[in-house]
Amino acid sequence: MGIVVQKYGGTSVATDELREKVTQRVREGRASHDIVVVVSAMGRKGDPYATDTFINLLRQAGNPEKHDLDIVMACGELISAAILATTLRQSGIKAQAVTGWQAGIVTDSTFGDARIITVRPDYLRGLLAQGVVPVVAGFQGASDGGDITTLGRGGSDTTAAALGVALGATCIEIYTDVEGIMTADPRLVPAARVLNALDYSEVFQMASQGAKVVHPRAVELAMQRHIPLVVKSTMSEASGTVITNTVLYENKLGKTVTAVAHLAGVSQVAIATPADDGTLEYEIFRRLALALVSVDLINVSPEEKKFIVESKDVPIVYEVLRDLSFRIVHKPDCAKVSIIGAGMRGVPGVMANIVLAMRESGVRILQTSDSHLTIAILVEEKDMERAVQALHQHFKLDHE
């Protein structure tokens, strides 16, 4: 039989009722495939078993090292794995909780945001050969030196994709509390709808531009081996969103835009510089990189460099560039709003339509950036919701 990896988010395993739903999904999947389950931490902020609770306990003891933080942050997923494995066994399904390192996930030594180097899935294959469902704690692995590491935001998605690739899975299913990937955040756009099918590249861009869908690393891994990703709801029988590289855009009946994404909590930075041979530009971005400041929406001209950073990083920008004596101005409380669509390639007039939509909605564009699949605009955060709604409506994303 082929292998299907099923990943369940924290909300999907948070209650007895939901864990019974998961059990049903696993039982149905086992009728035709071997199943490997990956779980996130079930606790939300404030819960006694939430990751934040564990971190706060550690910090009460002093100033923890990153090594110790990773050990603590791995606990939430371990608890989820043990509880779900017990639930599956109680229902008659042979199951075993498995840590990230038992599952063979080997990472570099970057605590808090480790990258997977390789996966050694022999232990999982052994369990599957015995008819056991491995329930793997997501978000974690171990370095070659044996240190426990965590994979950063969206790490359980990455775990599922990495195991899917290593095991040669036929499909990776991501179960969450929504029925699939939507044309926009339904909290901002009530008319947003579920997309039946997407291309890997579109989902990667959506995730990179702020949409809380599958993590970009997970999409990259699945795309490398052409393994379909399916995003669906634990509670619903809806078919969800299938992510592959076989979507035919010529059949989209003229749709150039697939979705709208947004990212709040950013600040615009403008640096006035004298024109030179690029030495100053290099020094600015070199220093920011060394300070681990991620820059986005970059516009460079001889006299000015503009980009955005997370608002929490603004003090670092001033600190690392202070001795260069440039005039630095930052605009806080901004948001990036992006349209995404592989159908935009080579289509004229998309930017004109964005400008028209913003003009009609009274939203001022502060800065822009684009690629073949996305056009991003920077707006004031107070205008973000209006901008998202206007673009969604203007490009008729509420219609099939």
C-alpha positions in Angstrom: 0.0 0.0 0.0 1.0 3.6 -0.5 1.7 6.0 2.3 -0.4 9.0 3.2 0.9 11.6 5.8 -1.8 13.3 7.8 -0.9 16.4 9.7 -3.3 17.7 12.4 -3.1 21.2 13.8 -3.4 22.0 17.4 -7.1 22.8 17.2 -7.8 19.4 15.6 -6.5 17.5 18.6 -7.6 19.9 21.4 -10.7 18.0 22.7 -12.0 14.5 23.1 -14.6 15.2 20.4 -12.0 16.4 17.9 -9.7 13.5 18.6 -12.5 11.2 17.8 -12.8 12.9 14.5 -9.1 12.4 13.9 -9.5 8.8 14.8 -12.2 8.4 12.2 -10.0 10.1 9.6 -7.1 7.7 10.4 -9.4 4.7 10.3 -10.8 5.7 6.9 -7.3 6.4 5.5 -6.0 3.0 6.6 -8.6 1.3 4.4 -6.4 2.0 1.4 -3.0 3.4 2.7 -0.5 3.2 5.4 -0.9 6.3 7.6 1.7 8.4 9.3 0.2 11.1 11.6 2.0 14.4 12.5 0.6 16.6 15.2 1.0 20.1 16.5 0.8 21.2 20.1 -2.8 21.2 21.3 -2.5 24.0 23.9 -3.4 27.6 23.1 -2.0 30.6 24.9 -3.1 30.5 28.5 -3.7 26.7 28.7 -1.8 24.9 31.3 -0.1 22.7 28.6 0.5 25.4 26.0 4.0 26.1 24.7 3.8 29.7 26.0 3.0 28.3 29.5 6.1 26.1 29.4 8.3 29.0 28.2 7.0 31.2 31.0 7.9 28.5 33.5 11.4 28.3 32.2 11.9 32.1 32.2 10.7 32.3 35.8 13.9 30.4 36.6 16.1 32.9 34.9 17.4 33.9 31.5 17.2 30.6 29.5 19.6 29.6 26.8 18.3 28.8 23.3 19.2 25.2 23.8 16.9 25.0 26.8 14.2 26.9 25.1 14.1 24.4 22.3 13.8 21.5 24.8 10.8 23.2 26.4 9.2 24.2 23.1 9.3 20.6 21.9 7.1 19.5 24.8 3.7 20.6 23.5 3.9 18.4 20.4 5.2 15.5 22.5 2.1 15.7 24.7 -0.2 15.9 21.7 1.5 12.8 20.1 1.2 10.7 23.3 -2.5 11.7 23.9 -3.5 11.0 20.3 -1.6 7.7 20.1 -3.4 6.6 23.3 -6.8 7.7 21.8 -6.1 5.7 18.7 -5.2 2.6 20.6 -8.3 2.9 22.7 -10.3 2.7 19.5 -8.6 -0.4 18.4 -5.9 1.1 16.1 -2.3 0.1 16.7 -0.4 3.4 17.3 2.7 4.7 18.8 3.9 8.2 19.8 7.1 9.1 18.1 9.4 12.1 18.7 10.9 14.1 15.9 14.3 12.6 16.4 13.0 9.1 16.5 11.2 9.8 13.2 14.7 10.5 11.8 14.5 14.3 11.3 18.1 15.6 11.4 18.5 19.4 11.4 21.2 22.0 11.6 22.0 23.5 15.0 20.0 26.7 14.7 17.9 26.7 17.8 14.4 28.0 17.4 14.4 28.0 13.5 16.4 24.9 12.5 16.5 23.7 8.9 16.1 20.0 8.1 19.3 18.5 6.6 18.0 15.0 6.0 15.4 12.5 7.2 16.2 8.9 8.1 12.8 7.2 8.1 13.9 3.6 8.9 12.2 3.6 12.3 8.9 4.8 10.9 9.1 2.1 8.1 9.6 -0.5 10.8 6.5 0.6 12.6 4.4 0.7 9.4 5.6 -2.8 8.6 4.2 -4.0 11.9 0.8 -2.3 11.1 1.4 0.5 13.6 0.3 4.1 13.0 3.3 6.4 14.0 2.0 9.6 15.6 4.9 11.9 15.1 5.5 15.1 17.2 5.8 17.9 14.7 7.9 21.0 14.8 11.1 19.3 16.1 14.1 17.3 15.2 17.7 16.8 16.4 21.0 18.0 15.2 23.8 15.5 14.3 25.2 16.4 17.7 22.1 15.1 19.5 20.6 18.5 20.5 16.9 18.8 20.3 15.9 21.6 17.9 12.6 23.2 16.8 11.7 24.2 13.2 10.2 27.6 13.7 6.7 28.9 12.7 4.7 26.4 10.8 7.2 23.7 11.7 4.7 20.9 11.9 3.7 21.5 8.3 7.4 21.2 7.5 7.7 18.0 9.4 4.8 16.4 7.5 6.2 17.5 4.1 9.7 16.2 5.0 8.4 12.9 6.1 6.1 12.7 3.0 9.2 13.2 0.8 11.4 10.7 2.7 8.7 8.0 2.7 7.7 8.6 -0.9 4.1 9.3 0.2 1.4 9.5 -2.4 -0.2 12.5 -0.6 0.2 14.8 2.3 -3.0 15.9 4.0 -3.0 19.0 6.2 -6.0 19.1 8.5 -7.0 22.3 10.1 -10.1 24.3 11.3 -11.0 25.7 7.9 -12.3 23.9 4.8 -9.4 24.8 2.6 -7.3 27.7 1.3 -9.5 30.7 0.7 -9.3 33.7 -1.7 -8.7 36.0 1.3 -8.9 35.9 5.1 -12.6 35.4 5.8 -12.3 37.5 9.0 -11.6 40.5 6.7 -13.6 39.4 3.7 -16.8 37.5 4.5 -17.3 36.8 0.8 -14.0 34.9 0.6 -14.4 31.3 -0.8 -12.5 28.1 -0.7 -10.3 27.4 -3.7 -10.6 23.9 -5.1 -7.1 23.7 -6.7 -3.9 25.7 -6.6 -0.4 25.5 -8.0 2.5 25.0 -5.6 3.9 28.4 -6.7 0.7 30.2 -5.9 0.5 28.7 -2.4 4.1 29.4 -1.7 3.6 33.0 -2.6 0.4 33.2 -0.5 2.2 31.9 2.5 5.2 34.2 1.9 2.9 37.2 1.6 1.2 36.6 5.0 -1.6 34.2 4.3 -1.8 31.7 7.1 -2.0 28.6 5.0 0.7 25.9 4.5 4.1 27.0 5.5 6.4 27.9 2.5 9.0 25.3 3.5 6.4 22.6 3.4 5.3 23.7 -0.1 8.9 23.7 -1.3 9.5 20.2 -0.1 6.3 18.8 -1.6 7.0 20.6 -4.9 10.4 19.0 -5.2 8.9 15.5 -5.4 5.6 16.5 -6.9 3.6 15.2 -4.0 0.1 16.6 -3.8 -0.8 18.6 -0.7 -4.4 18.7 0.4 -5.7 21.2 2.9 -9.0 20.3 4.5 -11.0 20.6 7.7 -11.0 18.0 10.4 -14.7 18.6 11.1 -16.0 18.8 7.5 -16.4 16.4 4.7 -15.6 19.1 2.2 -12.9 18.1 -0.4 -10.6 21.0 0.6 -7.9 22.5 -1.6 -5.6 20.3 -3.7 -2.1 21.8 -4.3 -0.2 20.4 -7.3 1.7 21.6 -10.3 -0.9 20.5 -12.8 -3.5 23.3 -12.6 -4.3 24.6 -16.1 -4.6 28.3 -16.0 -5.8 28.6 -19.5 -9.0 27.1 -18.2 -9.5 29.8 -15.6 -11.8 31.8 -17.9 -9.8 35.0 -17.7 -9.0 35.0 -14.0 -5.7 36.7 -13.5 -5.8 36.9 -9.7 -6.3 33.9 -7.4 -6.2 35.4 -3.9 -5.4 38.4 -1.7 -3.0 38.1 1.2 -2.0 40.6 3.9 0.7 41.1 6.4 0.3 43.6 9.3 2.9 44.8 11.8 5.5 46.2 9.4 7.2 49.5 9.1 8.6 51.3 6.1 12.2 52.5 6.3 13.7 55.1 4.0 17.4 55.9 4.0 18.8 58.9 2.1 22.2 58.1 0.6 24.6 59.9 -1.7 25.0 58.2 -5.1 28.1 55.9 -5.3 29.3 52.7 -6.9 27.1 50.5 -4.7 29.5 50.3 -1.7 27.0 52.1 0.6 24.1 49.9 -0.5 26.1 46.8 0.1 27.1 48.1 3.6 23.5 48.8 4.5 22.2 45.4 3.6 25.2 43.6 4.8 24.8 45.0 8.3 21.1 44.3 8.4 21.8 40.7 7.3 24.4 40.2 10.1 21.8 41.6 12.6 19.3 39.0 11.3 16.9 41.7 10.1 14.7 40.5 7.2 14.0 43.2 4.6 11.2 43.1 2.1 9.5 45.3 -0.5 12.9 46.6 -1.5 13.2 49.7 -3.7 16.7 51.0 -4.4 17.6 54.2 -6.2 20.9 56.2 -6.2 19.6 58.7 -3.7 17.3 56.5 -1.5 16.8 53.0 -0.3 13.3 51.9 0.8 12.2 48.7 2.3 10.0 47.3 5.0 10.9 45.3 8.2 8.9 43.9 11.0 8.1 46.7 13.4 9.9 45.1 16.2 13.2 45.3 14.2 13.1 49.1 13.7 15.3 49.8 16.7 17.9 47.3 15.4 17.9 49.1 12.0 18.8 52.4 13.7 21.4 50.8 15.9 23.3 48.9 13.2 23.3 51.9 10.8 23.8 54.7 13.3 27.5 55.3 12.6 27.0 55.6 8.8 25.4 59.1 9.4 22.6 58.6 6.9 19.2 60.2 7.3 16.9 57.4 8.3 13.1 57.9 8.4 10.7 55.2 9.3 6.9 55.0 9.0 5.3 52.7 11.6 1.9 51.0 11.5 2.0 49.8 7.9 0.7 46.7 6.2 1.6 44.8 3.0 -1.3 43.7 0.9 -0.7 41.4 -2.1 -2.5 39.9 -5.0 -1.4 36.5 -6.1 -2.0 34.6 -9.3 -0.1 32.6 -11.8 -2.6 33.9 -14.4 -1.0 37.4 -14.1 2.0 36.3 -16.1 2.3 38.6 -19.2 -1.1 40.2 -18.7 -1.1 44.0 -19.0 -3.3 46.3 -16.9 -3.2 44.5 -13.6 -1.3 47.3 -11.8 -3.7 49.8 -13.3 -6.6 47.9 -11.8 -4.9 47.9 -8.4 -4.5 51.6 -8.5 -8.1 52.1 -9.6 -9.3 49.9 -6.7 -7.3 51.8 -4.2 -8.4 55.2 -5.6 -12.0 54.2 -5.4 -11.7 52.9 -1.9 -9.7 55.9 -0.7 -6.5 54.0 0.2 -3.1 55.6 -0.4 -0.4 53.4 -1.9 3.0 54.0 -0.1 5.2 51.6 -2.1 4.9 48.7 -4.5 6.8 45.6 -5.5 6.1 42.8 -8.0 7.1 39.5 -9.4 5.6 37.2 -12.1 3.1 35.8 -9.5 2.5 38.7 -7.1 2.0 42.4 -6.9 2.4 43.8 -3.4 1.4 47.3 -2.1 2.3 49.0 1.1 -0.6 50.8 2.9 -1.2 52.3 6.3 -2.3 49.5 8.7 -5.6 51.4 9.4 -6.4 51.0 5.6 -5.4 47.3 5.4 -8.9 45.8 5.7 -10.4 48.3 3.2 -7.6 47.5 0.8 -8.0 43.7 1.0 -11.8 44.0 0.6 -11.4 46.4 -2.4 -9.0 44.1 -4.2 -11.1 41.0 -3.5 -14.2 42.7 -4.9 -12.4 44.5 -7.9 -10.9 41.2 -9.2 -14.2 39.4 -8.6 -12.7 36.7 -6.4 -16.0 35.9 -4.7 -17.1 34.3 -8.0 -15.9 31.0 -9.5 
